[in-house]
């Protein structure tokens, strides 16, 4: 992706924190980016730009994906649907188990959308691809269409794209 000055500045706000949440993991902290109005605006626009007009709803994966997807939904004039960790939804319609770089987890989603709804799936980081692959599976399992997948930051060395397929990413390392 071509980086505007606003995106170059936004990327500089992402911190790398070694050994979090466990030894050997390099955590990408987007909190400073989220706190900066201009950076959040620029990255939100960059997340949705390639998909404008091709989706009905934005889905965000818990937890930081919620923040980005909510902002993206507002920017695009669409709705938002959460993909939550197990046990957080009052009436989950579907659940998918997956592995990630430091453990295993389950995501759940409601089925409140019309059949065939086109969903833009957004998360903060593409690492090994487990979370986004689970997000894709649960969206499709519920009869919706994945219109696209967009992430703020891709850690290319972990090869998550091999597991997820085509992904739009704003920043890479």
C-alpha positions in Angstrom: 0.0 0.0 0.0 1.2 3.5 -0.8 1.9 5.4 2.4 0.7 8.9 2.8 2.5 11.1 5.4 -0.4 10.5 7.8 0.0 6.7 7.5 3.8 7.0 7.9 3.2 8.9 11.1 0.5 6.5 12.2 2.9 3.5 11.8 5.5 5.2 13.9 3.0 5.1 16.8 2.9 1.3 16.9 5.1 0.0 19.7 6.8 -3.4 19.8 6.8 -5.0 23.2 9.0 -8.1 23.6 7.9 -11.2 25.6 4.3 -10.2 25.9 2.0 -11.9 26.7 4.6 -14.6 27.1 8.3 -15.1 26.4 9.2 -15.2 22.7 6.1 -13.2 21.5 6.7 -9.7 20.1 3.4 -7.8 20.9 2.4 -4.9 18.7 0.8 -2.2 20.8 -1.5 0.0 18.8 -2.7 2.0 21.9 -0.7 5.1 21.0 -2.1 5.0 17.4 -5.7 4.6 18.7 -5.2 7.6 21.0 -4.2 9.9 18.1 -7.1 11.3 16.2 -5.3 11.8 12.9 -3.6 8.4 13.0 -6.9 6.6 13.8 -8.7 8.5 11.0 -6.0 7.7 8.4 -5.7 4.0 9.3 -9.5 3.6 9.5 -9.8 5.0 6.0 -6.9 2.8 4.8 -8.6 -0.3 6.2 -11.9 0.1 4.3 -10.8 1.9 1.1 -10.2 -1.2 -1.1 -13.6 -2.6 -0.2 -15.9 0.4 -0.2 -19.2 -0.5 -1.9 -18.6 -4.2 -1.7 -19.8 -5.0 1.9 -22.9 -4.5 4.0 -21.5 -4.9 7.5 -18.1 -4.8 9.2 -17.2 -7.6 11.6 -14.4 -7.1 14.2 -12.6 -9.8 16.1 -12.2 -9.3 19.9 -10.7 -7.3 21.3 -8.7 -4.7 19.4 -10.4 -5.6 16.2 -13.6 -4.3 17.8 -12.1 -0.8 18.0 -10.9 -0.7 14.4 -14.0 -2.4 13.0 -16.3 -0.1 14.9 -14.5 3.0 13.6 -14.4 1.4 10.1 -18.2 0.8 10.1 -18.9 4.4 11.1 -16.5 5.7 8.4 -18.1 3.4 5.7 -21.7 4.1 6.8 -22.4 0.5 7.6 -23.3 -1.7 10.6 -20.9 -3.5 12.9 -21.1 -7.1 14.2 -18.7 -8.5 16.9 -16.9 -11.8 16.7 -16.4 -12.6 20.4 -14.3 -14.9 22.6 -16.3 -17.9 23.9 -18.8 -17.2 26.6 -19.2 -13.5 26.0 -22.3 -13.5 23.8 -25.7 -14.1 25.4 -26.9 -16.4 22.6 -24.1 -17.4 20.2 -25.3 -18.9 16.9 -22.0 -20.5 16.1 -18.6 -21.2 17.5 -15.2 -22.0 16.0 -12.1 -23.3 17.8 -8.6 -22.3 16.5 -5.0 -22.1 17.5 -2.9 -19.0 17.7 0.8 -18.3 18.2 0.6 -18.8 22.0 -2.4 -21.1 22.7 -5.9 -22.1 21.6 -9.2 -20.2 21.7 -12.8 -20.2 20.5 -14.7 -17.4 18.8 -18.5 -17.0 18.6 -20.9 -14.9 16.6 -24.6 -14.1 16.4 -26.7 -14.8 13.3 -28.7 -11.5 13.3 -27.9 -10.5 9.8 -29.9 -11.4 6.6 -28.6 -14.5 4.8 -26.0 -13.7 2.3 -24.9 -10.5 4.0 -21.5 -9.3 2.7 -19.0 -8.9 5.6 -15.7 -7.0 5.7 -13.7 -8.8 8.4 -11.3 -6.6 10.3 -8.6 -7.3 12.9 -5.6 -5.5 14.3 -2.8 -7.9 13.5 -2.2 -10.8 11.2 0.3 -13.1 12.8 -0.1 -16.8 12.3 -3.6 -16.4 10.8 -5.5 -18.5 13.3 -7.8 -15.8 14.5 -8.7 -14.5 11.1 -9.1 -18.0 9.7 -11.6 -18.7 12.5 -13.3 -15.4 11.7 -13.7 -16.4 8.1 -15.0 -19.9 9.0 -17.6 -18.6 11.4 -18.8 -15.9 9.0 -19.2 -18.5 6.2 -20.7 -21.1 8.6 -23.5 -18.7 9.4 -24.3 -18.2 5.7 -22.7 -14.9 5.2 -20.2 -13.8 2.5 -16.7 -12.6 3.3 -16.4 -9.6 1.1 -12.8 -9.0 2.2 -10.3 -9.2 5.1 -8.4 -6.2 6.3 -5.8 -5.8 9.0 -3.9 -2.9 10.4 -0.5 -4.7 10.8 0.9 -7.9 9.2 3.9 -9.8 10.7 5.0 -11.3 7.4 7.6 -13.7 9.0 4.8 -15.6 10.7 3.2 -16.4 7.3 -0.4 -15.9 8.4 -1.4 -15.0 4.8 -0.7 -18.7 3.9 -3.5 -19.7 6.2 -6.0 -16.9 5.6 -5.6 -16.1 1.9 -6.0 -12.7 0.4 -5.7 -10.0 3.0 -5.4 -6.2 2.7 -2.9 -4.9 5.2 -2.1 -1.3 6.0 1.4 -1.9 7.6 3.8 -4.8 7.4 7.0 -5.9 9.2 
